[in-house]
Amino acid sequence: MRLLGAILAGGAATRFGSDKAAALLAGRALLDHVAEALRPQVESLVVCGRSWSGIDGLPDRPAPGLGPLGGLSAALAHARAAGLDAVLSVGCDVLPIPSDLFRLLGEGPAHVEGQPLFGLWPAALADELDRHLAEGGNRSLRGWIARTGARAVHLETALHNLNTPADLAAFAARDRTSAP
């Protein structure tokens, strides 16, 4: 299966207080950690909702301000136009990224239980997401999940959402104590 990796990174980071994608973890930007983990699993990689050095960026679609669905819409349209089969989506602020996320999710549409930014979305859903956004109803990822009937997949690995500087510090401390 030919996959587009999509890092959803268009949020305002209000709880973080600064650009959390650029927040440093072990001397590197958080988004770079996510990209490094996702890149080996996909044919190509994009960042949705912003620009980032070294990775192609996609503006939210059809317009800014639609939250994660605007980024996912851009990724699905891009994947379809590039002849890719599906989008493997992740957030820019969640670690660790399982090295076998695609295998764990299985057949799409599917998402990680408790982490709806993490999902496998067939590129064929691009037009359906366009319709969903045009209807102006529930623009949450949970609304999209309900519409598509995406399966929730439980992961044994705990994913850590790094929404605040305290979350990042706790993750960094945990990471240091678990290092060999």
N, CA, C and O atoms as a DFTB+ gen file, in Angstrom:
720 C
 N C O
     1  1       0.853      -1.174       0.000
     2  2       0.000       0.000       0.000
     3  2       0.903       1.242       0.000
     4  3       1.872       1.323       0.754
     5  1       0.567       2.180      -0.843
     6  2       1.333       3.433      -0.952
     7  2       0.707       4.485      -0.039
     8  3      -0.452       4.867      -0.204
     9  1       1.507       4.945       0.934
    10  2       0.992       5.824       1.978
    11  2       1.612       7.214       1.944
    12  3       2.802       7.381       1.674
    13  1       0.774       8.205       2.226
    14  2       1.221       9.556       2.510
    15  2       1.199       9.720       4.019
    16  3       0.167       9.493       4.651
    17  1       2.310      10.107       4.599
    18  2       2.342      10.443       6.012
    19  2       1.960      11.897       6.179
    20  3       2.533      12.763       5.518
    21  1       1.012      12.182       7.040
    22  2       0.542      13.549       7.257
    23  2       0.665      13.906       8.729
    24  3       0.021      13.300       9.586
    25  1       1.503      14.902       9.010
    26  2       1.647      15.410      10.371
    27  2       0.712      16.606      10.489
    28  3       0.924      17.631       9.841
    29  1      -0.313      16.477      11.309
    30  2      -1.292      17.546      11.495
    31  2      -0.716      18.537      12.513
    32  3      -0.520      18.207      13.682
    33  1      -0.452      19.759      12.037
    34  2       0.298      20.721      12.850
    35  2      -0.224      22.142      12.708
    36  3       0.543      23.097      12.829
    37  1      -1.513      22.294      12.456
    38  2      -2.046      23.624      12.222
    39  2      -2.679      24.289      13.420
    40  3      -3.250      25.371      13.285
    41  1      -2.599      23.679      14.590
    42  2      -3.267      24.235      15.758
    43  2      -2.585      25.478      16.305
    44  3      -1.437      25.766      15.967
    45  1      -3.292      26.208      17.145
    46  2      -2.794      27.466      17.700
    47  2      -1.908      27.265      18.931
    48  3      -1.238      28.209      19.350
    49  1      -1.882      26.090      19.514
    50  2      -1.046      25.768      20.683
    51  2      -1.323      26.704      21.858
    52  3      -0.393      27.121      22.549
    53  1      -2.578      27.034      22.086
    54  2      -2.918      27.973      23.153
    55  2      -2.563      27.434      24.538
    56  3      -2.126      28.199      25.398
    57  1      -2.741      26.142      24.767
    58  2      -2.390      25.572      26.075
    59  2      -0.879      25.523      26.276
    60  3      -0.400      25.568      27.409
    61  1      -0.131      25.431      25.183
    62  2       1.319      25.345      25.277
    63  2       1.932      26.725      25.511
    64  3       2.947      26.847      26.196
    65  1       1.320      27.758      24.945
    66  2       1.814      29.115      25.142
    67  2       2.849      29.567      24.135
    68  3       3.229      30.738      24.118
    69  1       3.312      28.653      23.293
    70  2       4.257      28.975      22.222
    71  2       4.111      27.887      21.169
    72  3       3.274      26.995      21.307
    73  1       4.911      27.955      20.131
    74  2       4.838      26.990      19.029
    75  2       5.303      25.619      19.509
    76  3       6.504      25.363      19.590
    77  1       4.362      24.742      19.827
    78  2       4.772      23.451      20.386
    79  2       5.466      22.560      19.368
    80  3       6.272      21.716      19.758
    81  1       5.186      22.713      18.087
    82  2       5.896      21.927      17.081
    83  2       7.392      22.203      17.135
    84  3       8.202      21.323      16.842
    85  1       7.757      23.424      17.509
    86  2       9.165      23.814      17.589
    87  2       9.763      23.619      18.982
    88  3      10.961      23.831      19.172
    89  1       8.947      23.219      19.958
    90  2       9.453      23.001      21.312
    91  2      10.526      21.924      21.283
    92  3      10.416      20.943      20.548
    93  1      11.554      22.112      22.081
    94  2      12.693      21.201      22.045
    95  2      12.530      20.024      23.000
    96  3      12.120      20.171      24.151
    97  1      12.862      18.871      22.482
    98  2      12.934      17.636      23.245
    99  2      14.273      17.012      22.887
   100  3      14.512      16.686      21.724
   101  1      15.138      16.845      23.859
   102  2      16.476      16.316      23.621
   103  2      17.202      17.107      22.528
   104  3      17.922      16.541      21.705
   105  1      16.996      18.428      22.540
   106  2      17.710      19.303      21.617
   107  2      17.152      19.383      20.208
   108  3      17.735      20.045      19.349
   109  1      16.035      18.720      19.959
   110  2      15.422      18.741      18.624
   111  2      13.956      19.110      18.745
   112  3      13.306      18.827      19.751
   113  1      13.442      19.754      17.684
   114  2      12.038      20.162      17.670
   115  2      11.126      18.938      17.752
   116  3      11.415      17.888      17.179
   117  1      10.037      19.099      18.467
   118  2       9.055      18.035      18.628
   119  2       8.591      17.507      17.271
   120  3       8.495      16.296      17.076
   121  1       8.301      18.415      16.333
   122  2       7.837      17.977      15.020
   123  2       8.903      17.133      14.309
   124  3       8.559      16.207      13.574
   125  1      10.174      17.435      14.512
   126  2      11.237      16.632      13.896
   127  2      11.265      15.209      14.463
   128  3      11.533      14.255      13.732
   129  1      10.992      15.065      15.757
   130  2      10.911      13.720      16.351
   131  2       9.770      12.923      15.697
   132  3       9.929      11.748      15.366
   133  1       8.625      13.583      15.520
   134  2       7.464      12.925      14.915
   135  2       7.788      12.538      13.473
   136  3       7.509      11.414      13.055
   137  1       8.372      13.457      12.716
   138  2       8.711      13.181      11.307
   139  2       9.696      12.021      11.185
   140  3       9.548      11.168      10.311
   141  1      10.691      11.989      12.052
   142  2      11.687      10.917      12.015
   143  2      11.044       9.547      12.232
   144  3      11.430       8.563      11.600
   145  1      10.069       9.496      13.122
   146  2       9.404       8.224      13.417
   147  2       8.426       7.815      12.314
   148  3       8.248       6.625      12.055
   149  1       7.797       8.784      11.670
   150  2       6.785       8.475      10.659
   151  2       7.394       8.207       9.282
   152  3       6.884       7.369       8.539
   153  1       8.463       8.896       8.937
   154  2       9.050       8.829       7.587
   155  2       9.324       7.402       7.089
   156  3       9.007       7.117       5.934
   157  1       9.892       6.492       7.888
   158  2      10.167       5.143       7.365
   159  2       8.917       4.327       7.044
   160  3       9.008       3.294       6.381
   161  1       7.751       4.781       7.508
   162  2       6.523       4.013       7.335
   163  2       5.729       4.417       6.098
   164  3       4.746       3.761       5.753
   165  1       6.150       5.500       5.421
   166  2       5.346       6.069       4.346
   167  2       6.194       6.334       3.105
   168  3       7.422       6.387       3.173
   169  1       5.519       6.497       1.975
   170  2       6.212       6.803       0.726
   171  2       6.630       8.265       0.668
   172  3       7.723       8.582       0.197
   173  1       5.773       9.149       1.141
   174  2       6.122      10.565       1.215
   175  2       5.487      11.160       2.462
   176  3       4.573      10.586       3.055
   177  1       6.002      12.338       2.846
   178  2       5.621      12.943       4.114
   179  2       5.286      14.412       3.898
   180  3       5.978      15.109       3.157
   181  1       4.218      14.883       4.550
   182  2       3.825      16.287       4.505
   183  2       3.486      16.765       5.912
   184  3       3.162      15.979       6.803
   185  1       3.572      18.087       6.076
   186  2       3.088      18.741       7.284
   187  2       1.861      19.532       6.875
   188  3       1.915      20.313       5.925
   189  1       0.771      19.344       7.569
   190  2      -0.489      20.017       7.229
   191  2      -0.717      21.205       8.151
   192  3      -0.581      21.103       9.371
   193  1      -1.068      22.335       7.540
   194  2      -1.451      23.505       8.300
   195  2      -0.333      24.480       8.602
   196  3      -0.543      25.469       9.303
   197  1       0.858      24.211       8.078
   198  2       1.994      25.101       8.333
   199  2       3.162      24.730       7.431
   200  3       3.129      23.718       6.730
   201  1       4.181      25.557       7.460
   202  2       5.439      25.265       6.759
   203  2       6.421      24.693       7.774
   204  3       6.378      25.019       8.960
   205  1       7.310      23.826       7.276
   206  2       8.352      23.267       8.126
   207  2       9.546      22.936       7.257
   208  3       9.400      22.299       6.214
   209  1      10.695      23.350       7.666
   210  2      11.918      23.140       6.888
   211  2      12.167      21.654       6.622
   212  3      12.138      20.831       7.537
   213  1      12.410      21.330       5.351
   214  2      12.755      19.968       4.969
   215  2      11.579      19.048       4.707
   216  3      11.777      17.895       4.324
   217  1      10.347      19.531       4.907
   218  2       9.157      18.712       4.676
   219  2       8.159      19.550       3.890
   220  3       7.941      20.721       4.202
   221  1       7.558      18.954       2.877
   222  2       6.539      19.670       2.119
   223  2       5.374      20.038       3.030
   224  3       4.915      19.220       3.828
   225  1       4.902      21.270       2.905
   226  2       3.774      21.738       3.702
   227  2       2.526      21.861       2.853
   228  3       2.597      22.216       1.677
   229  1       1.395      21.569       3.445
   230  2       0.101      21.718       2.780
   231  2      -0.759      22.676       3.594
   232  3      -0.910      22.502       4.803
   233  1      -1.329      23.696       2.930
   234  2      -2.276      24.546       3.660
   235  2      -3.572      23.773       3.908
   236  3      -3.955      22.908       3.120
   237  1      -4.233      24.099       5.004
   238  2      -5.519      23.469       5.294
   239  2      -6.465      23.680       4.115
   240  3      -6.374      24.676       3.397
   241  1      -7.368      22.729       3.933
   242  2      -8.268      22.728       2.798
   243  2      -9.677      22.441       3.281
   244  3      -9.837      21.574       4.140
   245  1     -10.663      23.081       2.812
   246  2     -10.708      24.079       1.744
   247  2     -10.357      25.487       2.205
   248  3     -10.241      26.397       1.384
   249  1     -10.186      25.677       3.524
   250  2      -9.869      27.001       4.057
   251  2      -9.200      26.821       5.415
   252  3      -9.340      25.771       6.042
   253  1      -8.472      27.842       5.873
   254  2      -7.912      27.751       7.223
   255  2      -9.016      27.819       8.283
   256  3     -10.144      28.222       8.000
   257  1      -8.669      27.420       9.495
   258  2      -9.604      27.534      10.599
   259  2     -10.556      26.371      10.761
   260  3     -11.525      26.470      11.514
   261  1     -10.306      25.277      10.076
   262  2     -11.200      24.114      10.169
   263  2     -10.674      23.052      11.131
   264  3     -11.228      21.956      11.212
   265  1      -9.614      23.373      11.851
   266  2      -9.048      22.406      12.781
   267  2      -8.382      21.259      12.044
   268  3      -8.033      21.393      10.871
   269  1      -8.201      20.137      12.719
   270  2      -7.500      19.003      12.117
   271  2      -8.139      18.491      10.827
   272  3      -7.443      17.948       9.970
   273  1      -9.456      18.657      10.678
   274  2     -10.092      18.168       9.444
   275  2      -9.634      18.955       8.223
   276  3      -9.599      18.406       7.122
   277  1      -9.280      20.228       8.390
   278  2      -8.732      20.998       7.278
   279  2      -7.402      20.424       6.822
   280  3      -7.131      20.353       5.624
   281  1      -6.569      20.013       7.773
   282  2      -5.298      19.376       7.437
   283  2      -5.493      18.013       6.821
   284  3      -4.822      17.669       5.848
   285  1      -6.409      17.225       7.376
   286  2      -6.677      15.901       6.825
   287  2      -7.263      16.007       5.423
   288  3      -6.934      15.201       4.553
   289  1      -8.120      16.986       5.197
   290  2      -8.684      17.193       3.869
   291  2      -7.583      17.490       2.852
   292  3      -7.588      16.950       1.746
   293  1      -6.644      18.348       3.232
   294  2      -5.517      18.658       2.341
   295  2      -4.696      17.407       2.056
   296  3      -4.288      17.175       0.918
   297  1      -4.455      16.607       3.081
   298  2      -3.658      15.390       2.907
   299  2      -4.366      14.375       2.012
   300  3      -3.737      13.771       1.143
   301  1      -5.662      14.184       2.217
   302  2      -6.407      13.236       1.386
   303  2      -6.415      13.670      -0.077
   304  3      -6.221      12.845      -0.970
   305  1      -6.638      14.963      -0.329
   306  2      -6.644      15.462      -1.705
   307  2      -5.260      15.304      -2.329
   308  3      -5.141      14.921      -3.493
   309  1      -4.227      15.596      -1.565
   310  2      -2.851      15.460      -2.057
   311  2      -2.531      13.997      -2.370
   312  3      -1.955      13.695      -3.415
   313  1      -2.900      13.100      -1.473
   314  2      -2.641      11.668      -1.677
   315  2      -3.351      11.165      -2.929
   316  3      -2.762      10.455      -3.744
   317  1      -4.608      11.533      -3.072
   318  2      -5.367      11.089      -4.245
   319  2      -4.724      11.603      -5.530
   320  3      -4.570      10.848      -6.490
   321  1      -4.348      12.887      -5.556
   322  2      -3.732      13.479      -6.747
   323  2      -2.383      12.833      -7.068
   324  3      -1.990      12.764      -8.233
   325  1      -1.676      12.363      -6.043
   326  2      -0.366      11.733      -6.237
   327  2      -0.478      10.234      -6.523
   328  3       0.538       9.569      -6.725
   329  1      -1.687       9.702      -6.543
   330  2      -1.874       8.277      -6.801
   331  2      -1.533       7.393      -5.620
   332  3      -1.257       6.205      -5.790
   333  1      -1.549       7.964      -4.418
   334  2      -1.288       7.171      -3.218
   335  2      -2.597       6.573      -2.705
   336  3      -3.678       7.097      -2.977
   337  1      -2.491       5.492      -1.975
   338  2      -3.676       4.756      -1.539
   339  2      -4.349       5.314      -0.296
   340  3      -5.573       5.275      -0.171
   341  1      -3.547       5.832       0.616
   342  2      -4.111       6.236       1.905
   343  2      -3.206       7.247       2.589
   344  3      -2.061       7.468       2.197
   345  1      -3.770       7.849       3.627
   346  2      -3.050       8.802       4.475
   347  2      -2.911       8.181       5.860
   348  3      -3.886       7.715       6.450
   349  1      -1.693       8.185       6.362
   350  2      -1.411       7.796       7.734
   351  2      -1.178       9.107       8.492
   352  3      -0.143       9.750       8.318
   353  1      -2.139       9.502       9.332
   354  2      -2.081      10.808       9.990
   355  2      -1.664      10.678      11.449
   356  3      -2.008       9.717      12.138
   357  1      -0.909      11.681      11.895
   358  2      -0.488      11.782      13.286
   359  2      -0.506      13.254      13.688
   360  3      -0.531      14.138      12.831
   361  1      -0.492      13.510      14.984
   362  2      -0.374      14.873      15.476
   363  2       1.086      15.232      15.667
   364  3       1.937      14.355      15.817
   365  1       1.371      16.522      15.661
   366  2       2.752      16.980      15.830
   367  2       3.183      16.977      17.283
   368  3       4.345      17.249      17.584
   369  1       2.259      16.672      18.191
   370  2       2.522      16.828      19.621
   371  2       2.269      15.557      20.424
   372  3       1.969      15.619      21.617
   373  1       2.391      14.415      19.774
   374  2       2.144      13.146      20.452
   375  2       3.323      12.215      20.189
   376  3       3.728      12.015      19.044
   377  1       3.863      11.651      21.259
   378  2       4.966      10.688      21.166
   379  2       4.712       9.556      22.159
   380  3       3.968       9.751      23.121
   381  1       5.295       8.400      21.960
   382  2       6.092       8.004      20.811
   383  2       5.206       7.533      19.657
   384  3       4.086       7.071      19.869
   385  1       5.713       7.655      18.460
   386  2       5.015       7.137      17.277
   387  2       5.431       5.677      17.120
   388  3       6.618       5.407      16.941
   389  1       4.500       4.730      17.179
   390  2       4.885       3.334      16.973
   391  2       5.537       3.135      15.605
   392  3       5.081       3.688      14.605
   393  1       6.592       2.353      15.573
   394  2       7.319       2.128      14.316
   395  2       6.519       1.282      13.327
   396  3       6.887       1.178      12.157
   397  1       5.439       0.687      13.790
   398  2       4.580      -0.141      12.936
   399  2       3.130       0.344      12.993
   400  3       2.201      -0.463      12.991
   401  1       2.943       1.660      13.043
   402  2       1.605       2.224      13.181
   403  2       0.661       1.745      12.088
   404  3      -0.487       1.403      12.372
   405  1       1.125       1.715      10.850
   406  2       0.285       1.266       9.741
   407  2      -0.207      -0.162       9.986
   408  3      -1.395      -0.447       9.830
   409  1       0.694      -1.043      10.363
   410  2       0.315      -2.439      10.618
   411  2      -0.665      -2.530      11.784
   412  3      -1.623      -3.300      11.732
   413  1      -0.430      -1.755      12.821
   414  2      -1.307      -1.780      13.989
   415  2      -2.722      -1.315      13.652
   416  3      -3.697      -1.848      14.183
   417  1      -2.833      -0.329      12.776
   418  2      -4.153       0.180      12.411
   419  2      -4.905      -0.771      11.491
   420  3      -6.136      -0.785      11.487
   421  1      -4.176      -1.565      10.711
   422  2      -4.840      -2.509       9.808
   423  2      -5.527      -1.784       8.667
   424  3      -5.043      -0.754       8.196
   425  1      -6.640      -2.314       8.228
   426  2      -7.363      -1.726       7.100
   427  2      -8.088      -0.455       7.539
   428  3      -8.715      -0.417       8.597
   429  1      -7.990       0.582       6.709
   430  2      -8.661       1.852       7.014
   431  2     -10.056       1.893       6.438
   432  3     -10.379       1.102       5.552
   433  1     -10.885       2.789       6.917
   434  2     -10.532       3.811       7.887
   435  2     -10.452       3.258       9.310
   436  3     -11.265       2.445       9.748
   437  1      -9.427       3.747      10.000
   438  2      -9.209       3.337      11.385
   439  2      -8.477       4.462      12.100
   440  3      -7.797       5.274      11.474
   441  1      -8.626       4.498      13.419
   442  2      -7.917       5.496      14.223
   443  2      -7.511       4.860      15.540
   444  3      -8.059       3.839      15.956
   445  1      -6.540       5.486      16.184
   446  2      -6.088       5.001      17.476
   447  2      -7.088       5.434      18.542
   448  3      -7.442       6.608      18.643
   449  1      -7.528       4.479      19.319
   450  2      -8.454       4.748      20.422
   451  2      -7.856       5.815      21.346
   452  3      -6.738       5.667      21.838
   453  1      -8.612       6.882      21.573
   454  2      -8.163       7.950      22.452
   455  2      -7.242       8.973      21.808
   456  3      -6.912       9.984      22.427
   457  1      -6.826       8.723      20.579
   458  2      -5.953       9.653      19.847
   459  2      -6.469       9.766      18.417
   460  3      -5.869       9.198      17.504
   461  1      -7.563      10.485      18.203
   462  2      -8.170      10.500      16.869
   463  2      -7.322      11.153      15.776
   464  3      -7.623      10.989      14.594
   465  1      -6.257      11.899      16.149
   466  2      -5.360      12.433      15.115
   467  2      -4.584      11.321      14.430
   468  3      -4.147      11.468      13.288
   469  1      -4.418      10.210      15.132
   470  2      -3.680       9.073      14.584
   471  2      -4.656       8.192      13.821
   472  3      -5.516       7.546      14.422
   473  1      -4.527       8.163      12.505
   474  2      -5.485       7.384      11.742
   475  2      -4.945       6.933      10.407
   476  3      -3.919       7.417       9.929
   477  1      -5.650       6.008       9.825
   478  2      -5.393       5.522       8.470
   479  2      -6.652       5.779       7.670
   480  3      -7.716       5.231       7.960
   481  1      -6.515       6.630       6.649
   482  2      -7.660       7.115       5.887
   483  2      -7.452       6.850       4.405
   484  3      -6.538       7.421       3.810
   485  1      -8.273       5.999       3.787
   486  2      -8.153       5.770       2.345
   487  2      -8.296       7.091       1.573
   488  3      -9.164       7.907       1.883
   489  1      -7.438       7.290       0.571
   490  2      -7.484       8.510      -0.237
   491  2      -8.836       8.669      -0.921
   492  3      -9.246       9.785      -1.243
   493  1      -9.523       7.564      -1.141
   494  2     -10.849       7.613      -1.769
   495  2     -11.863       8.384      -0.918
   496  3     -12.942       8.713      -1.410
   497  1     -11.544       8.678       0.342
   498  2     -12.451       9.441       1.205
   499  2     -12.331      10.954       1.006
   500  3     -13.025      11.711       1.685
   501  1     -11.474      11.411       0.098
   502  2     -11.259      12.849      -0.094
   503  2     -12.560      13.581      -0.405
   504  3     -12.847      14.604       0.217
   505  1     -13.349      13.085      -1.348
   506  2     -14.603      13.759      -1.701
   507  2     -15.611      13.719      -0.553
   508  3     -16.357      14.676      -0.348
   509  1     -15.636      12.627       0.186
   510  2     -16.555      12.516       1.328
   511  2     -16.207      13.554       2.401
   512  3     -17.100      14.155       2.999
   513  1     -14.918      13.760       2.639
   514  2     -14.529      14.770       3.623
   515  2     -14.864      16.170       3.106
   516  3     -15.268      17.033       3.885
   517  1     -14.704      16.402       1.817
   518  2     -15.128      17.687       1.241
   519  2     -16.615      17.924       1.500
   520  3     -17.011      19.022       1.894
   521  1     -17.438      16.901       1.281
   522  2     -18.884      17.028       1.527
   523  2     -19.154      17.287       3.014
   524  3     -19.970      18.137       3.371
   525  1     -18.471      16.558       3.849
   526  2     -18.641      16.702       5.296
   527  2     -18.340      18.137       5.728
   528  3     -19.094      18.721       6.507
   529  1     -17.265      18.698       5.236
   530  2     -16.895      20.068       5.601
   531  2     -17.860      21.082       4.998
   532  3     -18.185      22.083       5.636
   533  1     -18.315      20.832       3.784
   534  2     -19.244      21.758       3.119
   535  2     -20.584      21.819       3.848
   536  3     -21.243      22.858       3.842
   537  1     -20.991      20.724       4.470
   538  2     -22.256      20.694       5.199
   539  2     -22.209      21.551       6.459
   540  3     -23.250      21.937       6.991
   541  1     -21.004      21.849       6.932
   542  2     -20.855      22.759       8.062
   543  2     -21.309      22.220       9.403
   544  3     -21.463      22.993      10.349
   545  1     -21.524      20.954       9.511
   546  2     -21.975      20.374      10.778
   547  2     -20.822      20.136      11.728
   548  3     -20.017      21.033      11.978
   549  1     -20.741      18.943      12.250
   550  2     -19.726      18.572      13.221
   551  2     -18.355      18.507      12.550
   552  3     -18.076      17.598      11.768
   553  1     -17.511      19.478      12.864
   554  2     -16.184      19.539      12.250
   555  2     -15.099      18.952      13.146
   556  3     -13.913      19.207      12.935
   557  1     -15.493      18.180      14.125
   558  2     -14.503      17.524      14.978
   559  2     -14.047      16.222      14.320
   560  3     -14.742      15.657      13.476
   561  1     -12.878      15.768      14.723
   562  2     -12.422      14.460      14.229
   563  2     -13.380      13.359      14.656
   564  3     -13.589      12.395      13.919
   565  1     -13.952      13.493      15.818
   566  2     -14.902      12.467      16.280
   567  2     -16.141      12.420      15.377
   568  3     -16.681      11.344      15.121
   569  1     -16.588      13.578      14.898
   570  2     -17.698      13.614      13.947
   571  2     -17.348      12.928      12.639
   572  3     -18.169      12.213      12.066
   573  1     -16.126      13.147      12.168
   574  2     -15.643      12.515      10.948
   575  2     -15.517      11.001      11.145
   576  3     -15.872      10.223      10.260
   577  1     -15.020      10.600      12.290
   578  2     -14.886       9.174      12.600
   579  2     -16.259       8.507      12.566
   580  3     -16.413       7.422      12.006
   581  1     -17.246       9.154      13.164
   582  2     -18.601       8.596      13.160
   583  2     -19.140       8.499      11.735
   584  3     -19.768       7.504      11.374
   585  1     -18.899       9.519      10.936
   586  2     -19.415       9.508       9.563
   587  2     -18.802       8.390       8.732
   588  3     -19.490       7.759       7.931
   589  1     -17.516       8.147       8.920
   590  2     -16.836       7.129       8.110
   591  2     -16.946       5.729       8.697
   592  3     -16.657       4.745       8.017
   593  1     -17.362       5.635       9.953
   594  2     -17.397       4.328      10.595
   595  2     -16.002       3.793      10.870
   596  3     -15.808       2.580      10.945
   597  1     -15.021       4.692      11.023
   598  2     -13.641       4.267      11.267
   599  2     -13.560       3.444      12.551
   600  3     -14.166       3.778      13.569
   601  1     -12.804       2.374      12.470
   602  2     -12.614       1.486      13.619
   603  2     -11.669       2.134      14.623
   604  3     -10.701       2.784      14.229
   605  1     -11.934       1.969      15.894
   606  2     -11.019       2.385      16.957
   607  2     -10.099       1.210      17.261
   608  3     -10.558       0.094      17.502
   609  1      -8.799       1.473      17.247
   610  2      -7.806       0.428      17.470
   611  2      -7.063       0.724      18.765
   612  3      -6.496       1.804      18.931
   613  1      -7.068      -0.226      19.670
   614  2      -6.357      -0.083      20.938
   615  2      -4.875      -0.406      20.717
   616  3      -4.536      -1.415      20.098
   617  1      -4.002       0.461      21.229
   618  2      -2.558       0.212      21.174
   619  2      -2.056      -0.146      22.562
   620  3      -2.510       0.409      23.563
   621  1      -1.124      -1.069      22.612
   622  2      -0.498      -1.418      23.885
   623  2       0.448      -0.306      24.334
   624  3       0.601      -0.070      25.532
   625  1       1.080       0.374      23.389
   626  2       1.995       1.472      23.691
   627  2       1.197       2.709      24.078
   628  3       0.278       3.104      23.361
   629  1       1.536       3.314      25.192
   630  2       0.869       4.552      25.606
   631  2       1.411       5.711      24.782
   632  3       2.624       5.897      24.675
   633  1       0.496       6.495      24.198
   634  2       0.875       7.687      23.456
   635  2       0.693       8.877      24.384
   636  3      -0.304       8.963      25.101
   637  1       1.647       9.792      24.374
   638  2       1.634      10.929      25.285
   639  2       1.366      12.209      24.507
   640  3       2.154      12.606      23.649
   641  1       0.238      12.851      24.820
   642  2      -0.132      14.112      24.184
   643  2       0.562      15.234      24.962
   644  3       0.301      15.434      26.149
   645  1       1.445      15.958      24.279
   646  2       2.271      16.966      24.917
   647  2       1.657      18.349      24.698
   648  3       2.155      19.142      23.900
   649  1       0.569      18.623      25.418
   650  2      -0.202      19.851      25.241
   651  2       0.358      21.063      25.972
   652  3       0.065      22.200      25.603
   653  1       1.154      20.832      26.997
   654  2       1.668      21.942      27.804
   655  2       3.171      21.751      28.011
   656  3       3.684      20.648      27.823
   657  1       3.882      22.820      28.399
   658  2       5.299      22.645      28.734
   659  2       5.513      21.611      29.849
   660  3       6.512      20.892      29.847
   661  1       4.576      21.538      30.796
   662  2       4.691      20.536      31.863
   663  2       4.579      19.119      31.303
   664  3       5.296      18.221      31.746
   665  1       3.685      18.911      30.335
   666  2       3.570      17.599      29.685
   667  2       4.886      17.220      29.007
   668  3       5.345      16.083      29.112
   669  1       5.485      18.187      28.312
   670  2       6.740      17.945      27.613
   671  2       7.851      17.620      28.606
   672  3       8.631      16.694      28.382
   673  1       7.928      18.377      29.702
   674  2       8.953      18.129      30.724
   675  2       8.778      16.753      31.355
   676  3       9.762      16.047      31.578
   677  1       7.547      16.365      31.643
   678  2       7.296      15.044      32.232
   679  2       7.672      13.938      31.257
   680  3       8.245      12.925      31.658
   681  1       7.351      14.126      29.968
   682  2       7.717      13.120      28.977
   683  2       9.238      13.019      28.863
   684  3       9.782      11.917      28.797
   685  1       9.925      14.163      28.839
   686  2      11.389      14.164      28.729
   687  2      12.008      13.458      29.940
   688  3      12.964      12.698      29.789
   689  1      11.471      13.704      31.135
   690  2      11.985      13.050      32.343
   691  2      11.737      11.548      32.289
   692  3      12.615      10.760      32.638
   693  1      10.556      11.152      31.858
   694  2      10.236       9.728      31.725
   695  2      11.152       9.075      30.708
   696  3      11.644       7.967      30.921
   697  1      11.380       9.773      29.598
   698  2      12.228       9.259      28.525
   699  2      13.672       9.071      29.023
   700  3      14.319       8.081      28.681
   701  1      14.172      10.012      29.824
   702  2      15.530       9.906      30.360
   703  2      15.659       8.736      31.312
   704  3      16.682       8.052      31.314
   705  1      14.629       8.491      32.130
   706  2      14.728       7.406      33.109
   707  2      14.542       6.038      32.472
   708  3      14.962       5.034      33.046
   709  1      13.914       5.974      31.279
   710  2      13.725       4.679      30.639
   711  2      14.807       4.374      29.615
   712  3      14.821       3.285      29.040
   713  1      15.725       5.330      29.373
   714  2      16.805       5.099      28.401
   715  2      17.785       4.088      28.971
   716  3      18.022       4.055      30.178
   717  1      18.364       3.248      28.081
   718  2      19.303       2.230      28.570
   719  2      20.598       2.836      29.075
   720  3      21.488       2.110      29.518
